[in-house]
Amino acid sequence: MTPEPVAPVRRRGRPRATERADTRERINKAALELFAERGFHATGVAEIGAKADVQRGALYYHIGSKEDLLWAILRDYTRLLLADAERIVAAGTDPVETLRRLTRSHVELIVTHRRAVAVHLRDADALTREHAVVLQQLRDRIQRLWQDVIDAGFAAGQLRTADHIVTNGLLGMLNSLGYWYRERGTHSPAEIADILIDTVLSGLIATDDNTKG
């Protein structure tokens, strides 16, 4: 009688890649929730482990430090903002339409990741210098994309100014959504984006009596 095959016994050791990824995701999610609720400095590593259901010893296997978790949170959502802005600008549409699309994308991503935005606004100064520099570089690339679109609109005579103050003010206004947006509000993210960009463009759009030069 041929014996039935025996399933190979899994040796103890490093967890599989999928298990590591799942655990890291739970840890990141727990850190984000706690940082958003209590703040980075008021949150302990043990609290993150407890919320993620990961023992303290195993926790340090998956993270380098609490600051590494903060960095991952801020880096990841900023990269999403950058990637979508690059996609929109690469489409090469009319500058005013591109500005509208950038605004809609930015609002929707800020709303979707508003907890990360709140953490950024409050705790970004807790990053190490190395991480802070890289994060600022990502933010500068986003701002450069927006500025290029506004510059193009001004060069084409569609916008009456390309002053950097406009770009800084517009992005600052959109980023502040994390403070006041409520899911049960009367306007959807798309509607909020349209209201804001229409208001801004009402002062930016060049008319026959107000063109550059």
ChimeraX attribute file (.defattr): number of C-alpha atoms within 10 A of each C-alpha:
attribute: neighborCount
match mode: 1-to-1
recipient: residues
	/A:1	3
	/A:2	4
	/A:3	5
	/A:4	6
	/A:5	6
	/A:6	6
	/A:7	6
	/A:8	6
	/A:9	6
	/A:10	6
	/A:11	7
	/A:12	6
	/A:13	6
	/A:14	9
	/A:15	11
	/A:16	9
	/A:17	9
	/A:18	9
	/A:19	11
	/A:20	14
	/A:21	13
	/A:22	12
	/A:23	19
	/A:24	19
	/A:25	14
	/A:26	18
	/A:27	23
	/A:28	20
	/A:29	17
	/A:30	20
	/A:31	26
	/A:32	23
	/A:33	17
	/A:34	20
	/A:35	26
	/A:36	20
	/A:37	14
	/A:38	11
	/A:39	16
	/A:40	22
	/A:41	11
	/A:42	9
	/A:43	16
	/A:44	13
	/A:45	13
	/A:46	14
	/A:47	15
	/A:48	25
	/A:49	20
	/A:50	14
	/A:51	15
	/A:52	19
	/A:53	14
	/A:54	19
	/A:55	12
	/A:56	14
	/A:57	10
	/A:58	11
	/A:59	21
	/A:60	14
	/A:61	12
	/A:62	15
	/A:63	14
	/A:64	10
	/A:65	13
	/A:66	16
	/A:67	16
	/A:68	14
	/A:69	22
	/A:70	23
	/A:71	20
	/A:72	14
	/A:73	22
	/A:74	24
	/A:75	20
	/A:76	13
	/A:77	19
	/A:78	22
	/A:79	15
	/A:80	15
	/A:81	20
	/A:82	20
	/A:83	12
	/A:84	17
	/A:85	23
	/A:86	16
	/A:87	11
	/A:88	17
	/A:89	19
	/A:90	11
	/A:91	9
	/A:92	11
	/A:93	13
	/A:94	15
	/A:95	22
	/A:96	20
	/A:97	13
	/A:98	21
	/A:99	22
	/A:100	18
	/A:101	20
	/A:102	23
	/A:103	23
	/A:104	21
	/A:105	19
	/A:106	22
	/A:107	27
	/A:108	18
	/A:109	19
	/A:110	25
	/A:111	21
	/A:112	14
	/A:113	17
	/A:114	22
	/A:115	20
	/A:116	24
	/A:117	25
	/A:118	23
	/A:119	23
	/A:120	24
	/A:121	15
	/A:122	14
	/A:123	17
	/A:124	18
	/A:125	10
	/A:126	15
	/A:127	18
	/A:128	12
	/A:129	10
	/A:130	8
	/A:131	19
	/A:132	17
	/A:133	12
	/A:134	13
	/A:135	19
	/A:136	13
	/A:137	12
	/A:138	17
	/A:139	16
	/A:140	13
	/A:141	14
	/A:142	20
	/A:143	17
	/A:144	14
	/A:145	18
	/A:146	25
	/A:147	19
	/A:148	15
	/A:149	23
	/A:150	26
	/A:151	19
	/A:152	17
	/A:153	24
	/A:154	22
	/A:155	15
	/A:156	15
	/A:157	18
	/A:158	20
	/A:159	23
	/A:160	21
	/A:161	20
	/A:162	18
	/A:163	12
	/A:164	15
	/A:165	10
	/A:166	15
	/A:167	18
	/A:168	13
	/A:169	12
	/A:170	16
	/A:171	17
	/A:172	11
	/A:173	11
	/A:174	19
	/A:175	19
	/A:176	16
	/A:177	19
	/A:178	21
	/A:179	12
	/A:180	8
	/A:181	16
	/A:182	13
	/A:183	9
	/A:184	7
	/A:185	9
	/A:186	9
	/A:187	13
	/A:188	15
	/A:189	23
	/A:190	13
	/A:191	13
	/A:192	19
	/A:193	22
	/A:194	17
	/A:195	12
	/A:196	18
	/A:197	20
	/A:198	14
	/A:199	11
	/A:200	14
	/A:201	15
	/A:202	10
	/A:203	11
	/A:204	19
	/A:205	18
	/A:206	19
	/A:207	12
	/A:208	6
	/A:209	6
	/A:210	11
	/A:211	15
	/A:212	14
	/A:213	5
